[in-house]
Amino acid sequence: MNRRAVLLAMLAAAAPRPALADQIYDTSAGPLRLETVAEGLARPWSLAFLPGGQMLVSERPGNLRVVSADGKVSAPVAGLAAIEAEGQGGLLDIALDPGFADNRLVYLSFTEPREDGNGTSVMRGRLAEDLRRLDDVRVIFRQQPGATGGHHFGSRLVFDRSGALFVTTGDRNLRDAVQRPDTHIGKILRIMPDGSVPPDNPKPAGWLPEIWSIGHRNVQSAALHPGTGALWTVEHGAKGGDELNRPEGMEQPVHYWDPSIAPSGMVFYTGSRYPGWQGNLFIGALVQTHLARVVMTDGKVTGEERLFDGVARIRDVRQGPDGFLYLLTDEKAPDGRILRIVPG
C-alpha cells in the first residue's frame, strides 16, 4: 500500500463515526434507527419489563440492575445467591413469574460455584417494593453434575402456558454427556416454579424427571410460539451449524446457519410497530453482530433478513410493552447498552 493510501486509511479510521441515533437503516419495514435507552452497563445479558415501566437487566459479571423508563441505571439489587462469573458464565437470564403483579417473584439463571466446579442453576426471589433487593431467595434447580471451566452454560428461562418453567442448559464441553439421560448436561429441562417436576413431563425409561429434551450443545435462545404455545430454541453449533429447533425429544432442525451467527436471545414479534413483521422471529447474533429476522410460514422458514449489520454483539432481543423491539449489546462496562428500534 502506498503512502497516500496509508494516510487515507488512517484518516478514515480516526474520523468520528456518526452517532448511533443519526444512522438510518433501510429495512423491509421502512427506515429505522436504533435509539439508546440506557448505557453504562457491563455485559448485559437479559432484560425483563416491570409493570411500573422500569426494566430489570442482568449483567453477566454478577449484578442485577433496575433501569428506569428514562434510562437511569440503579445500584446492584441486593440479596442474590452466590454467582461465579467465569468465562461465559455469570448472571444470565431473567424471567418474571406469570403472576408477578401479585407475587413479585423473579427467576434468574446463573453460574453457581460448586464443590465439583460450577454449573447452571436457577434462583427465585421476591423483588422488594423499593426495587433494591430480592427477598426469600432460594435455588430451585441445579444442573447435575457440576463441571470445571467457563464454557457452555446456556441458559434461557421461558414459562409455558401451563405455568411450568423451561430451563435450557449447555454441554459444558462434555459432548458425550448430552445424549445421556442421567445428566442435565446439554438438555432442556421443565420444572414447576418451586423446582418440582410437572406431572406431564416426558418419562422415557432412565431419564431424569426434569428432562424435556436431550442432545443440545448450548441453547441461548428460547421463546414460545404466540399461536401454538410450543417452545422454539436456537443453539450454537460447533464451528457453524447453529440450529433453530422445536425441541420435543429428538427432532431434526427446522433451520440452520453455516457459518455460525452465534445466536443469543429470541422473540416472536406480536406488535404492530413494524409493517409486515408480525409473527416473525428475531434472533440476536454475537459473532456476526446483527439482528436476524426470520420469516415463518406454517412452521417453516421462508425468508431471512439481516438487520443493523455490524452495530454490536446482540446478546438479547425483547418486545416491550410499547410494541417496540429492544436489544442488549454484549459489551464490557461502560459500553453495554439497551437499544430500542424506532422509525427513522
N, C-alpha and C positions, 0 to 999 in steps of 0.2 A: 504494500500500500504506500503511495507517495505521500510527501509531507502535507500537501494540500488536503488529501483525503483524510489523513490522520487528524488534522486541525478541525475539519468539518465534523468528524465523528466526535471529537472532544467537545466542541461547541454544542452539538446536539444533545450529548449526554448531560452537559451542565445546564442546559436551558430548563427553566421551571416547567413542570408538567401542568396541564390545565387542571384547575380544581375539579374534584370529583363531581360536584354539583353542576359544573359547567359542561360536562361531557354528555352529549346526546347520543343514544344508541338507537339505530334503526332496527326494529323488530317486526315480527308478524302481527303484533298488536299495536303497531304505530310507534312513534318516537317516545322513548322512555329515558329516564335518568335515575341515578342512584343518589338518594338523599341520606346524609349521615344523621342518624337518630341519636347515637351515643358513641363516644370514643374513650380512649384511655383504659381499655380492657386488656387482660393478659390471657391470650389463647382462649377466647370464649368458645364454649363447646355446645351449649344448648340454651334454648330460650322458651319461656312459658309466660303467657299473658295472664295477669291477675285481674280480677273483676273491677278493681278500682282504677284501672288504666295504667298501673305500673307493670314492669316486666321483671321476672326472675331470670338471671343469667348465671350459668355455671362457668367458671374459669378452670381449665384443666390443672393449673398448679395447685388447686385445692380450695378456692374461695367461691362462695355463693353470694351474688350481689343483687340488690334491688335497683332497677333503673326507673326513674320517674318518667312521666309522659313527656317532659321537656328535656330528657336526656341526662339528668344528673345521676351519677353513679354513687351508690351508698358504700359505706364501710362494709367489710365482710359480715355476713349473717353468722351469728354465734350458734354453737350447740351441735355442730356436725360431728359425725363419727370420725375416727382416725382415718386419714387418707394418705396413700403413698403415691406421690407424683413422680413416677419414673418412666422415662421413655414416652410411650404413647398412653401411659396410664395416668390417673389422677381423678378429678371430679368430672363426671361425664354427663349423662343425660338427666333431664328433668321431666317429670310428669305430675300434673295436678290430679288429685283424686276426682272422679266424676261428681262427687258431692262436695267439692272444695268449698263452695259458698256457705255450706253449713258446718263442715267438719275441719276445714283448713289444713287437710293432710297433703303433704308434698312427698314425692318419691324421687330418690336420687340414686343413680347407679354410679359406682366409683370403684377404684382400685384399693383394696383393703390389704394392709400388711398382715401376714400370717406367719406362723412358726415354720411352715414349709415353703415360704416365699411370699407370694401375693396372689390375688385373684379378684375377679369381678364380683362385686356384692351389690345389694340394694338396701338402702336405708329408708325408713319412713319417719317423718316428724311432723309436728303441728306448727305451722307458721304463726308466730305471735301477731296480735293485732297491730303492734307497732312496727312489724316487719323487721325487727332487729335480731331475732333468734328463732331457732327451731326447738320446740319443747317435746318431751316424751319420745326422744329419738331412739329407735332400735333397728337393728339389722334384721330384715325379714327373709333374705336369701343370700347364700354364699355358694359361689361356683366351686365345685369339688372335682378333682383335687386342686390344691394350690400349685404354683409353679414359680420358678425363678425367671428373672428377665423382665423386660419392659415393653413387650410387643403383643399385639392382637388381643385386646380385652373386649372387643365390641365397643359400645353397648348402647342399644336403644330400648326405651320403655314405651309401650303402647297399651292402653286399655282397650279391650274389645267391648262389644255392645252388651255383653252379659255382666261386665264389671270385673272380669278377670284381667290379669296383667301379663302381657308378653314381655319377656326379657331376652335380648339377644346377647350372645357371647362370642368370643373369638377362640381360635385354636391354640393360642399361646405358643405357637411353633411346635406343638406336639401333634404332628399330622396324623399319626396312627390312631390317636385318641378320638378323632372326630366321628368315626364310624362305630365307636364302642358305645353301647347304650348304658354302660355302668358308670359314665362320667358326664359332667356338664360341659366338657371341652368341645367347642365348635358346635353348639346346639342353640336352638331356640326353645326357651322354657315358657311355661304358662302356669302362673300361680295366682292364688287369691290375694287380696290386699293385705291380709295378715300373714302371708307366707305359706299358708296351707295349700293343698293340692285340689284343684277343681275336680269334681266327680266325673266330668265328661272329657277329661284328657284322654288321648290315645293310651292304650295299655298293652302294647306288644310284650311278649314274654321277655324278661330280662331288662326292660327299660326302667330307668329311674322315673318315679312317678311325675316329676315336674316336666319331663321332656315332651315337647310338641313336635320337634323336627330335628333330624340329625344330619351330619355331614357338611357343616358350614365352615368356612375359613375365617372370615372376620366381618360380621354384619354390623355396619354402622349407619344403615338407612332402614327405616321401617315405618309403615303407615297403613291405616285401614282404608280400604276402598269405600268411597262415600255411598256407593249404590249397593254393593253386595255385603259390605261389612267384613270382607275377607282381608287377612293380613298379607301385605306385599312387602318384600325386602329387596335390598341391593347389598351385595357383599363384594369385598375386594378379592380379585383374582390374583393368582401368582404370576407376576410379570405379564399382566394382561388377562383378559377374560373375566372382567367384572360382570357379575350376573344379576339380572332382575328376575326375581322368583316369586311364586306363590307357594310358600313353604308348607306342605302337607305331606308328612312322611318324607319320601324322596321323589322329587319331580325334576324334570329337565328344565333348564332356564327358559324363561319367556323371551329374553333378550340379553345380549352381552356386548361389552365394549372391549375391543382389542385394537390398538393399545389401550391400556388402562386409563380411566379418567380419575381413579381413586375416589370413589363415591362416599359421601358422608352427608346425612340428613336428607329427608324427602318429605313431600307433601302432595296430596291430590288437591288441586285448586278447585274450590267451590264458589268463589266470589264472582263479582261482575265488573271489577275494575279494569280488566284487560280483555278487550274484544276477542272472541274466538278461543280463549284459553280455558274456559270452564271444563272441568273434567280431566285436564292434562295433569301429568305427573312432573314434578320439579325436583331435581336432584343436584346437590352441591358437588363440585369437583375440586379436589385438592391438588392433584398433580397438574391437571390441565387448566386449572384456575378459571373456571367458568360455571355458569348455571345451565344445566341441561333441561330442556323442555321436551318431554316425551309424550307423543300423541298416542292415546289408547283407543282402539275400536274393537268392541266385543272381546275384550281381554287380550288383544294382540297389539303389538307396537306397529303403528303405521306411519310414523314420522318422528323426526327429531330436529331440534333447533339448538344451536349453541348461543347462549346469551352472555353478554358482558365479558367477552373473551379477554383474558389476561388481567382482569381487575384485581383479583386476590384469590387466595385459597379459600374456598367457600366451605365452611365446616357444617353449617346447618341452614335450613330454609324452613320458614314457618308462615302460615297465613294468620294475619292479625284480625282482631275483631272488627277493624275498619275495612276489611276486604283486600288490603294490600299485602303483598309478599314482603317478608323481612329476611335478611341474610345476616349470618355471622361470619366475619372474616377471621381466619385462623392465623393471627399474628401475635408476636410477643408484645408485652407491655412496652410503651403505652399505645401501640398501634392497632390493637384489636378493636373492631367497630361493629355496631349494629347499623345496617343499611336498610332503607325502605325503597322499594321500586315504585316510582311515581311517574305520571305523564310528563313527557319532555316539553 
